[in-house]
Each structure stands twice: as structure tokens, then as C-alpha cells.
Amino acid sequence: MHRRRSSSYGGLRACVGGVRIGGMKGEQIDKIDRLSVRSRPQGWPIMYQSWDKLLFMHWPMPVEALRPLVPDLLTIDTFEGTAWMGVTPFTMWGIRPVFSPSLPALSRSHELNVRTYVYLDGIPGVWFLSLDANNPLAVLGARLAFHLPYFTANMSLEAHPSACSAR
């Protein structure tokens, strides 16, 4: 099954609450209607890709610790006053532009995201602090085409019937 993705990562939306930071001063923002942002973005998808062996790990983080890492234009999302940092390892395959078939050298990659959750004009989203992948050609393509902070990394994954091991 292919998942449709937009260049704005329209499918990645998460968390509740929110604090708008202006310098070091925070103020509660209006409640967000989270169902309204779940509709598919207008227009055609630009890529297809499938994900597997996905794990979301999250740790609480003070907003003040994340603020220097996130552009001032974005509001850092919080839950009960705490921001969250996520580390997400996964495998992608079938990566391809909508107009072409998968190419063996480009279509598979292990990836590790370091992320936090944000708002832009009241719309929830994800801010990627780092995107690491083991496919140098895919990294180059993502950096050039989408201006994403991808880095080449040495990664491997061993899958067993009851567990996965990533390095």
C-alpha cells in the first residue's frame, strides 16, 4: 500500500495543547480543531512511499530547551505545559516520484527522525531537527528537492519474528 505525501508533510500531524512563545514569554493559544487539518491537501501528490518497522519514542522537554532550535515563527506544541522531543526510526521502500517507477538505488532507506511538534498559524505540524538516512542518493534528493535537513548515516536493521534491532 502506498501512502500519499505532500511536500508539506500533510500527513504528519500530532499532539494537543499549545504555547505561543514570543521571546521567552508564553501565552496559551486558542484551542485547535484537529479534525479540520486531517483532510488531504489539495492538488496531486508529488511522491509515493511505504513505511515499515516504525517506532515512535518521546521524551518530555522544557519549551525553553527547544526554543533555540525552532524558528520563532513556529509555536512549540505542549501537553500540560511540556514540549515533547521524538525519535522515530523506520524503513521506507517504494520511494518514488508520482510520475515514475521505483528505482532500486533510490527506493529503499532506513531513516531516523528527531522531531518536535509545532503550530504555524494555528495548524499543527512537525518540525524536524534532524533527518538521518542510510541512502546517500535519497539524502541528496531530499536536500535538493525539498530543502529538508537530511544527513547520510550508517544504519542497519535486523528483523526477527518477535523484535527488530536497529543500529
KOLKEPA-209784 format. One record per residue (C-alpha): residue in one letter; chain; x, y, z. Coordinates in Angstrom, 3 decimals, padded with zeros to 6 digits. Each point is the difference from the previous one (the first is absolute). Example, Ala and Ser with C-alpha at 12.3 -4.5 7.8 and 13.67 -1.06 7.14 Angstrom:
<recs>
<rec rest="A" kette="A" px="012.300" py="-004.500" pz="007.800"/>
<rec rest="S" kette="A" px="001.370" py="003.440" pz="-000.660"/>
</recs>
This chain:
<recs>
<rec rest="M" kette="A" px="000.000" py="000.000" pz="000.000"/>
<rec rest="H" kette="A" px="001.393" py="003.397" pz="-000.947"/>
<rec rest="R" kette="A" px="-000.445" py="003.001" pz="002.236"/>
<rec rest="R" kette="A" px="-000.534" py="003.333" pz="-001.670"/>
<rec rest="R" kette="A" px="002.146" py="002.821" pz="001.306"/>
<rec rest="S" kette="A" px="000.085" py="003.675" pz="-000.760"/>
<rec rest="S" kette="A" px="003.109" py="002.163" pz="000.067"/>
<rec rest="S" kette="A" px="-001.326" py="001.586" pz="003.190"/>
<rec rest="Y" kette="A" px="-000.159" py="-003.392" pz="001.779"/>
<rec rest="G" kette="A" px="-003.793" py="000.395" pz="000.128"/>
<rec rest="G" kette="A" px="-000.457" py="-003.473" pz="001.515"/>
<rec rest="L" kette="A" px="002.166" py="000.675" pz="003.060"/>
<rec rest="R" kette="A" px="-002.090" py="001.778" pz="002.593"/>
<rec rest="A" kette="A" px="-000.008" py="-000.660" pz="003.731"/>
<rec rest="C" kette="A" px="-000.367" py="001.085" pz="003.674"/>
<rec rest="V" kette="A" px="-002.371" py="002.259" pz="001.927"/>
<rec rest="G" kette="A" px="000.225" py="003.354" pz="001.773"/>
<rec rest="G" kette="A" px="002.407" py="002.745" pz="-000.918"/>
<rec rest="V" kette="A" px="002.046" py="002.911" pz="001.225"/>
<rec rest="R" kette="A" px="000.907" py="002.943" pz="-002.206"/>
<rec rest="I" kette="A" px="003.473" py="001.219" pz="000.831"/>
<rec rest="G" kette="A" px="000.990" py="003.599" pz="-000.637"/>
<rec rest="G" kette="A" px="003.591" py="000.182" pz="001.216"/>
<rec rest="M" kette="A" px="-000.185" py="-001.809" pz="003.349"/>
<rec rest="K" kette="A" px="-003.588" py="001.031" pz="000.813"/>
<rec rest="G" kette="A" px="-002.715" py="-002.607" pz="-000.636"/>
<rec rest="E" kette="A" px="-003.734" py="000.427" pz="-000.357"/>
<rec rest="Q" kette="A" px="-002.654" py="-002.677" pz="-000.553"/>
<rec rest="I" kette="A" px="-001.305" py="-000.077" pz="-003.563"/>
<rec rest="D" kette="A" px="-003.578" py="-000.697" pz="-001.035"/>
<rec rest="K" kette="A" px="-001.220" py="-003.590" pz="-000.043"/>
<rec rest="I" kette="A" px="000.699" py="-001.696" pz="-003.337"/>
<rec rest="D" kette="A" px="-002.580" py="-001.902" pz="-002.041"/>
<rec rest="R" kette="A" px="002.193" py="-003.037" pz="-000.716"/>
<rec rest="L" kette="A" px="-002.490" py="-001.756" pz="-002.278"/>
<rec rest="S" kette="A" px="000.039" py="002.821" pz="-002.541"/>
<rec rest="V" kette="A" px="003.745" py="-000.483" pz="-000.692"/>
<rec rest="R" kette="A" px="-000.406" py="-003.704" pz="-000.746"/>
<rec rest="S" kette="A" px="-001.407" py="000.495" pz="-003.457"/>
<rec rest="R" kette="A" px="002.219" py="-000.835" pz="-002.954"/>
<rec rest="P" kette="A" px="001.883" py="003.025" pz="-001.364"/>
<rec rest="Q" kette="A" px="-001.290" py="001.380" pz="-003.292"/>
<rec rest="G" kette="A" px="001.807" py="-000.905" pz="-003.194"/>
<rec rest="W" kette="A" px="001.873" py="-003.078" pz="-001.121"/>
<rec rest="P" kette="A" px="002.499" py="-001.913" pz="002.130"/>
<rec rest="I" kette="A" px="003.617" py="000.497" pz="-000.998"/>
<rec rest="M" kette="A" px="001.287" py="-003.338" pz="001.329"/>
<rec rest="Y" kette="A" px="-000.982" py="-003.484" pz="001.057"/>
<rec rest="Q" kette="A" px="001.692" py="-001.922" pz="002.802"/>
<rec rest="S" kette="A" px="-000.729" py="-002.791" pz="002.455"/>
<rec rest="W" kette="A" px="001.180" py="-000.184" pz="003.615"/>
<rec rest="D" kette="A" px="000.658" py="-003.032" pz="002.211"/>
<rec rest="K" kette="A" px="001.748" py="-000.928" pz="003.267"/>
<rec rest="L" kette="A" px="-001.095" py="003.371" pz="001.424"/>
<rec rest="L" kette="A" px="000.553" py="000.986" pz="003.647"/>
<rec rest="F" kette="A" px="-000.979" py="003.291" pz="001.673"/>
<rec rest="M" kette="A" px="001.990" py="000.780" pz="003.183"/>
<rec rest="H" kette="A" px="-000.674" py="003.262" pz="001.854"/>
<rec rest="W" kette="A" px="001.573" py="001.835" pz="002.923"/>
<rec rest="P" kette="A" px="-001.271" py="003.077" pz="001.843"/>
<rec rest="M" kette="A" px="002.071" py="003.103" pz="-000.647"/>
<rec rest="P" kette="A" px="-000.210" py="003.524" pz="001.439"/>
<rec rest="V" kette="A" px="-001.248" py="002.468" pz="-002.601"/>
<rec rest="E" kette="A" px="002.975" py="002.254" pz="000.816"/>
<rec rest="A" kette="A" px="002.421" py="-002.779" pz="-001.037"/>
<rec rest="L" kette="A" px="-001.669" py="-000.404" pz="-003.415"/>
<rec rest="R" kette="A" px="-000.605" py="003.699" pz="-000.719"/>
<rec rest="P" kette="A" px="003.509" py="000.699" pz="-001.402"/>
<rec rest="L" kette="A" px="-000.403" py="-002.959" pz="-002.410"/>
<rec rest="V" kette="A" px="-003.394" py="000.999" pz="-001.438"/>
<rec rest="P" kette="A" px="-000.632" py="003.124" pz="-002.135"/>
<rec rest="D" kette="A" px="-001.758" py="002.838" pz="001.842"/>
<rec rest="L" kette="A" px="-002.817" py="-000.115" pz="-002.562"/>
<rec rest="L" kette="A" px="-001.081" py="-003.401" pz="001.380"/>
<rec rest="T" kette="A" px="-001.825" py="-000.609" pz="003.274"/>
<rec rest="I" kette="A" px="001.326" py="-002.962" pz="001.947"/>
<rec rest="D" kette="A" px="-002.782" py="-002.482" pz="000.785"/>
<rec rest="T" kette="A" px="-000.359" py="-001.071" pz="003.628"/>
<rec rest="F" kette="A" px="-002.028" py="-002.413" pz="002.080"/>
<rec rest="E" kette="A" px="-000.640" py="001.182" pz="003.561"/>
<rec rest="G" kette="A" px="002.748" py="002.621" pz="-000.446"/>
<rec rest="T" kette="A" px="002.673" py="-002.398" pz="-001.243"/>
<rec rest="A" kette="A" px="001.393" py="-000.282" pz="-003.519"/>
<rec rest="W" kette="A" px="000.952" py="-003.398" pz="-001.431"/>
<rec rest="M" kette="A" px="003.044" py="-001.165" pz="-001.937"/>
<rec rest="G" kette="A" px="-000.514" py="-003.063" pz="-002.180"/>
<rec rest="V" kette="A" px="002.479" py="-002.482" pz="-001.419"/>
<rec rest="T" kette="A" px="-001.511" py="-002.110" pz="-002.776"/>
<rec rest="P" kette="A" px="001.882" py="-002.786" pz="-001.800"/>
<rec rest="F" kette="A" px="-001.649" py="-001.722" pz="-002.977"/>
<rec rest="T" kette="A" px="000.560" py="-001.538" pz="-003.432"/>
<rec rest="M" kette="A" px="-001.373" py="001.461" pz="-003.234"/>
<rec rest="W" kette="A" px="-000.326" py="-001.792" pz="-003.312"/>
<rec rest="G" kette="A" px="-001.660" py="000.662" pz="-003.320"/>
<rec rest="I" kette="A" px="001.189" py="003.616" pz="000.209"/>
<rec rest="R" kette="A" px="-000.696" py="001.624" pz="-003.338"/>
<rec rest="P" kette="A" px="-001.380" py="003.076" pz="-001.699"/>
<rec rest="V" kette="A" px="-003.629" py="-000.384" pz="-001.028"/>
<rec rest="F" kette="A" px="000.973" py="-000.036" pz="-003.705"/>
<rec rest="S" kette="A" px="002.599" py="-002.814" pz="000.071"/>
<rec rest="P" kette="A" px="000.585" py="-003.546" pz="001.229"/>
<rec rest="S" kette="A" px="002.217" py="-000.756" pz="003.010"/>
<rec rest="L" kette="A" px="003.710" py="-000.068" pz="-000.775"/>
<rec rest="P" kette="A" px="001.998" py="-002.627" pz="001.933"/>
<rec rest="A" kette="A" px="002.761" py="002.423" pz="001.075"/>
<rec rest="L" kette="A" px="-002.476" py="002.579" pz="001.305"/>
<rec rest="S" kette="A" px="-003.102" py="-001.865" pz="001.113"/>
<rec rest="R" kette="A" px="001.041" py="-001.460" pz="003.383"/>
<rec rest="S" kette="A" px="001.451" py="001.646" pz="003.100"/>
<rec rest="H" kette="A" px="000.239" py="-000.324" pz="003.768"/>
<rec rest="E" kette="A" px="-000.731" py="003.310" pz="001.676"/>
<rec rest="L" kette="A" px="000.159" py="001.645" pz="003.416"/>
<rec rest="N" kette="A" px="-001.931" py="003.210" pz="000.721"/>
<rec rest="V" kette="A" px="000.584" py="002.300" pz="002.958"/>
<rec rest="R" kette="A" px="-003.071" py="002.209" pz="000.272"/>
<rec rest="T" kette="A" px="-002.194" py="002.215" pz="002.104"/>
<rec rest="Y" kette="A" px="-003.553" py="001.168" pz="-000.531"/>
<rec rest="V" kette="A" px="-000.972" py="003.531" pz="-000.981"/>
<rec rest="Y" kette="A" px="-002.729" py="002.290" pz="-001.298"/>
<rec rest="L" kette="A" px="000.058" py="002.472" pz="-002.857"/>
<rec rest="D" kette="A" px="-002.954" py="002.376" pz="-000.009"/>
<rec rest="G" kette="A" px="-001.966" py="-002.404" pz="002.210"/>
<rec rest="I" kette="A" px="000.662" py="-003.061" pz="-002.184"/>
<rec rest="P" kette="A" px="001.882" py="-002.850" pz="001.711"/>
<rec rest="G" kette="A" px="003.061" py="-001.528" pz="-001.640"/>
<rec rest="V" kette="A" px="003.413" py="-001.541" pz="000.522"/>
<rec rest="W" kette="A" px="003.368" py="001.791" pz="000.129"/>
<rec rest="F" kette="A" px="002.869" py="-002.318" pz="-000.920"/>
<rec rest="L" kette="A" px="003.191" py="000.737" pz="001.915"/>
<rec rest="S" kette="A" px="001.836" py="-002.726" pz="-001.879"/>
<rec rest="L" kette="A" px="-000.819" py="-002.506" pz="-002.709"/>
<rec rest="D" kette="A" px="002.579" py="-002.764" pz="-000.402"/>
<rec rest="A" kette="A" px="-000.123" py="-002.670" pz="-002.712"/>
<rec rest="N" kette="A" px="002.362" py="-002.695" pz="-001.251"/>
<rec rest="N" kette="A" px="-000.608" py="000.646" pz="-003.702"/>
<rec rest="P" kette="A" px="002.372" py="002.796" pz="-001.159"/>
<rec rest="L" kette="A" px="-001.883" py="000.547" pz="-003.276"/>
<rec rest="A" kette="A" px="-003.339" py="000.342" pz="001.807"/>
<rec rest="V" kette="A" px="001.623" py="002.424" pz="002.480"/>
<rec rest="L" kette="A" px="001.332" py="002.144" pz="-002.833"/>
<rec rest="G" kette="A" px="-003.380" py="-000.054" pz="-001.754"/>
<rec rest="A" kette="A" px="-001.899" py="001.015" pz="003.157"/>
<rec rest="R" kette="A" px="002.455" py="002.822" pz="000.725"/>
<rec rest="L" kette="A" px="-000.104" py="001.377" pz="-003.552"/>
<rec rest="A" kette="A" px="-003.687" py="-000.512" pz="-000.824"/>
<rec rest="F" kette="A" px="-001.636" py="000.696" pz="003.370"/>
<rec rest="H" kette="A" px="002.656" py="001.941" pz="001.981"/>
<rec rest="L" kette="A" px="-000.309" py="-002.479" pz="002.880"/>
<rec rest="P" kette="A" px="002.841" py="-000.415" pz="002.540"/>
<rec rest="Y" kette="A" px="000.937" py="-003.543" pz="-001.064"/>
<rec rest="F" kette="A" px="003.402" py="-001.523" pz="000.819"/>
<rec rest="T" kette="A" px="001.573" py="-003.248" pz="-001.167"/>
<rec rest="A" kette="A" px="000.360" py="-002.514" pz="002.829"/>
<rec rest="N" kette="A" px="001.283" py="-003.535" pz="000.353"/>
<rec rest="M" kette="A" px="-003.107" py="-001.988" pz="001.050"/>
<rec rest="S" kette="A" px="-001.130" py="-003.593" pz="-000.055"/>
<rec rest="L" kette="A" px="-003.093" py="-001.921" pz="001.058"/>
<rec rest="E" kette="A" px="-000.355" py="-003.651" pz="000.980"/>
<rec rest="A" kette="A" px="-003.570" py="-001.299" pz="000.132"/>
<rec rest="H" kette="A" px="-000.895" py="-003.063" pz="002.042"/>
<rec rest="P" kette="A" px="-003.477" py="-001.511" pz="000.548"/>
<rec rest="S" kette="A" px="-000.395" py="001.657" pz="003.410"/>
<rec rest="A" kette="A" px="002.311" py="003.050" pz="-000.195"/>
<rec rest="C" kette="A" px="002.034" py="002.376" pz="-002.152"/>
<rec rest="S" kette="A" px="003.525" py="001.194" pz="000.675"/>
<rec rest="A" kette="A" px="001.205" py="003.279" pz="-001.515"/>
<rec rest="R" kette="A" px="003.540" py="001.389" pz="-000.009"/>
</recs>
